[in-house]
Amino acid sequence: MNPLDTLRNLSVLDARARMLDATAFLGQEPVPLGAGLGRTLAQALIAKRDQPPFDASAMDGWAVRRADAVSGARLKIVGESAAGHPFVDRIEPGQTVRISTGAPIPDGAERVIIQEEAVREGEELSIKAANGSDHIRPRGGDLAAGTIVLSSGERLDPWRLALAAAAGYETVAVARRPSVAILVNGEELARPGQTLQPWQISDSAGPGLGGLIESWGGAPVRLPQVGDDSAAITGAIAGTTADLIVTIGGASVGDHDLVKPALVRLGLRLRVETINVRPGKPTWFGLLGDGRRVLGLPGNPASAFVCAQLFLRPLILAMLGAEPLPYLEAAVLQADLEANGPRETWLRAEFTRGEAGHAQVRAFEQQDSSLIGVFAKAGALLPRAASAPKLQAGTVVPILRLDRPT
């Protein structure tokens, strides 16, 4: 039996598991909070103080003792509590303090009478009504000191940055951003903007994957483009120190598919040879002699993008210390699907929401792996198991949402 036979035609789950087994967290580094946008937390953040750090007024009005909060009461005004300028004395029976939203509740006060429920008459306050809530935000009502407010593996967006600041952090420990080198292979490809020969096409997979890598938290590194030259392929990859190398094209079995033979010179040991998936069967994964990881993606852009979602993104997330497994959602199928063939298939699909907000999905009729225009319209991938039966519209199906603006 050929040893490579155990590495061929793997399921998506088995192939991804083999890749992740060879991938580890890259470590952490501190960054100022202002530089943390888009970075992945490497340590949980624990609130350093209560937020708010005191009982605070939720409304503009008057701070009073509960016993004095009755209709018709007349109270003496003894001061004011404003945000940043608290009233430092204690409110005694029969007294009140003018208070603004966010200001500390004075000692002795237990309730805020909103300004519409009282009338000021000189140095006295006449309460017209005392209904509703106390209008007090309790100390620690947002964050309690000592509690975990953000977990390791969470990515910092503007709202999480605000939460980290509220919890008392000036710097945060984040995962080191993995560098991902991209090598495009193929004589027929030219960089966008170059003058094209009649037999050339613009490389679209390279820029697209670079954008995906950056959006997933990696740092893309574009290697010099090489043609069908084995020595050039070896040299380009030997010269990079990236944490992960992604090759595009040269991953099948044709006469010009030179990537794997070229990398044998660098000690390539395959962990995945082929995957029983459509599109993307030629996708492969291995380790170089120095331990660097290499993911080989097909040259057709749609195949490359599908397999990037299924395999490249989990690899980047694993290096960031985040949950690597894709999250599948449920959606209602909007059109019939024919029975599937012998390979697991991931269909590019339109994602919408119905009148009640329910997720809906419709697979595009055109699924050719070279069609970039179809992928640009897709909002989800719709997986179909090998030999899956026909499905009727209205069936609830799993989908993998794509990170697309709505």
HELIX and SHEET records of a PDB file:
HELIX    1   1 PRO A    3  LEU A    7  5                                   5    
HELIX    2   2 VAL A   12  ASP A   21  1                                  10    
HELIX    3   3 LEU A   33  ALA A   35  5                                   3    
HELIX    4   4 ARG A   66  ASP A   68  5                                   3    
HELIX    5   5 GLN A  115  GLU A  117  5                                   3    
HELIX    6   6 PRO A  158  ALA A  166  1                                   9    
HELIX    7   7 ALA A  205  SER A  215  1                                  11    
HELIX    8   8 SER A  230  ALA A  238  1                                   9    
HELIX    9   9 VAL A  259  VAL A  264  1                                   6    
HELIX   10  10 PRO A  301  CYS A  307  1                                   7    
HELIX   11  11 ALA A  308  LEU A  312  3                                   5    
HELIX   12  12 ARG A  313  MET A  319  1                                   7    
HELIX   13  13 ILE A  372  LYS A  377  1                                   6    
SHEET    1   A 2 GLN A  28  PRO A  32  0                                        
SHEET    2   A 2 THR A 171  ALA A 175 -1                                        
SHEET    1   B 2 LEU A  45  ILE A  46  0                                        
SHEET    2   B 2 ILE A 148  LEU A 150 -1                                        
SHEET    1   C 2 ALA A  56  SER A  57  0                                        
SHEET    2   C 2 ILE A 136  ARG A 137 -1                                        
SHEET    1   D 6 ARG A 111  ILE A 114  0                                        
SHEET    2   D 6 GLY A  61  VAL A  64 -1                                        
SHEET    3   D 6 GLN A  95  ILE A  99 -1                                        
SHEET    4   D 6 ARG A  74  SER A  81  1                                        
SHEET    5   D 6 GLU A 124  ILE A 127 -1                                        
SHEET    6   D 6 ALA A 118  GLU A 121 -1                                        
SHEET    1   E 6 ALA A 219  ARG A 222  0                                        
SHEET    2   E 6 SER A 179  VAL A 184  1                                        
SHEET    3   E 6 LEU A 244  ILE A 248  1                                        
SHEET    4   E 6 ARG A 293  LEU A 297  1                                        
SHEET    5   E 6 TRP A 284  LEU A 287 -1                                        
SHEET    6   E 6 ARG A 269  VAL A 272 -1                                        
SHEET    1   F 2 LEU A 189  ALA A 190  0                                        
SHEET    2   F 2 ILE A 201  SER A 202  1                                        
SHEET    1   G 6 VAL A 277  ARG A 278  0                                        
SHEET    2   G 6 GLU A 344  ARG A 353  1                                        
SHEET    3   G 6 ALA A 359  ALA A 363 -1                                        
SHEET    4   G 6 GLU A 329  LEU A 333  1                                        
SHEET    5   G 6 VAL A 396  ARG A 401 -1                                        
SHEET    6   G 6 ALA A 380  ARG A 384 -1                                        
END                                                                             
